[in-house]
Each structure stands twice: as C-alpha cells, then as structure tokens.
Amino acid sequence: MGPNVDRAESLHRVGVAMALAATVCWGIGNVMVRQPDLHWPQLAFWRMLLGAGVTAALLAATRRRLSWTCIRACWPAGAALAGWILCYYLALLSTTVTDASLISSLLPVFLLGVAKRRFGERISLSLVGMVAAALAGIALALYGSSAVPSWSLQGDGMALVSTLLFALHFALAKQARQRFTALEFQTAIYVVASVILLPVEVIDARGFEIPDLVVWEWIAALVIVPGTGHLLMNWAHRHVALSITSTITLASTPVSAIGAALFLDEPIVVIQAVGLAVTLVALATVIEIDLHPVDHREPA
C-alpha cells in the first residue's frame, strides 16, 4: 500500500475510535440530563448557548473565525439539532433513560438507505444482518423495560421523534464535513440551535431567566461530556462511513442503562440485560468487519 492509502487507513481507525468514544460520552450524558433542576426547554437552550460560546472561543484560539458561508451551509443541521435536543430531553425526563437510549439506537435503520443512496456507500449483507440482530436485542430490551414503573409511552414516542431528527442531523453533518472542519461545523450548528431555541426558552420561562450557579455546573458538564461526543463524532464523519458511525451509536445504550441503574435507580431486568448483550455483540461484529473487511462480501 502507498503512503496515502496507509494514512487513510490510519485516519479511518482513529475515526472509529473517536466514534466509539463519542457514543460513550452520549451514554453518560443521557444520565446527566436528569440532574439539573431546570425545565427541559431552558436546559436545551442554555446548553446550546454555552456550547456555542465554548466552540467559538476554541475556533478563535486556532486563529479561525466562523463565516456566514459556514452558517448558511450548516443551518439545516443546526435546526435539526435544536429539534432533536428538545424532543430528546423531554423523552429522557418522561420515560426511563434506558428506553430513550434504546429507541435512539434505531438510528442505523433510518440511515442505511441514506448512506447507500446519498453517499454511495457499499452496504454489505453482513452489516444488514448485524443491524437486524442489534434491533432484535433492542426489541428484547424494550419489552423488558415496559415493566419498569417509570416507563412512559408518551416519552417513548418523543424518543422516536428525536431519533428521526437526529438521523437528519447525522446525514447533514456527514455532508457538511466535506467542506468544513469539525470545529467550524459544531460552532455553526450551536449558534443556529441557540437562535432557534431562544424564543422557546423565553416562552417557557415567561421571560429571560438565567440559571443559578449549581445548574450552571450541570450545564457546563453537559457541554463538556456529551458536547465533546458531538465534536468527536463530527470529526469521525470525515473518515468513517455513515453506515458504520450510525451503527456505532448503539454503544451508548448499554452505557446509559448501566449509568441509570447505578445513579437513577432504574433496574435492569434479566430480559433487558440479554437484549443489551445481543446489541453489544452485534456492534462488536460490525466494527470487526469494518476494520478487517473481506473482499468477497456481496452488497445488499
């Protein structure tokens, strides 16, 4: 292999690692959302606004600035992000954290077709099979979670809507990363999301209400942990196929389930544990196939 091929392969492996790290950050963030004593529309706005400030400062530190060209190109992804965070925060506060994260694991289902048609990715039969196996595990875990007292059908519905919005954001992010750096893209979508969420925050709070110090600490933690996850995934989009990054997001579900069991008293019943185990095995298989491809695989 030539140096360019070696470098591309190296960046691909780093991208897979970053995508995995991103999903762990998101899994932890799902548990953290329950902590701040702040209504969900306000929490969504302040997290986006603080995130915009942090990423803009990082961008300035690298002697770059956010251009109107970038904002115009990235505003649909920012709008999708704003809708996603509103719906997902409501889902996390309405139903079990495990349920909300399990439903968000449907992301690959919505994106495999997009990956093939929009980005020309080769979708192997083995990948389709492993996604199907992962979905079977998710269905099993969802069936087990319906017996948990804090389960909510309405919350599950909002989790499904949020997943559709995040799928849109995910595809737009992949497209935008062909033109802009991960930091430029993340700053732009945070700015757009903050502008969209501002009237929602004002209406919800019946005025412009600034959180207290304790709440700010949790908002900062959300910017640092799941926010870093977004930055890592946005970097990975440039070097890893959409079909693979979307499947890797399945890893956030077991992280959220374990965190919810440890810190939110949401028990994991046996049937849920079995479903999560199936999902993890399927995910590990997908990553193994991606990092060690077999030339004779047939496309789906």
Sequence and secondary structure as in RCSB ss.txt:
>XXXX:A:sequence
MGPNVDRAESLHRVGVAMALAATVCWGIGNVMVRQPDLHWPQLAFWRMLLGAGVTAALLAATRRRLSWTCIRACW
PAGAALAGWILCYYLALLSTTVTDASLISSLLPVFLLGVAKRRFGERISLSLVGMVAAALAGIALALYGSSAVPS
WSLQGDGMALVSTLLFALHFALAKQARQRFTALEFQTAIYVVASVILLPVEVIDARGFEIPDLVVWEWIAALVIV
PGTGHLLMNWAHRHVALSITSTITLASTPVSAIGAALFLDEPIVVIQAVGLAVTLVALATVIEIDLHPVDHREPA
>XXXX:A:secstr
  HHHHHHHHHHHHHHHHHHHHHHHHHHHHHHTTSS S HHHHHHHHHHHHHHHHHHHHHHTT    HHHHHHHH
HHHHHHHHHHHHHHHHHHHS HHHHHHHHTTHHHHHHHHHHHHH    BHHHHHHHHHHHHHHHHHHHHHTTSTT
  HHHHHHHHHHHHHHHHHHHHHHHHTTTS HHHHHHHHHHHHHHHHHHHHHHHHTS     HHHHHHHHHHHHH
HHHHHHHHHHHTTTS HHHHHHHGGGHHHHHHHHHHHHS     HHHHHHHHHHHHHHHHHHHHHHS  TT  B 
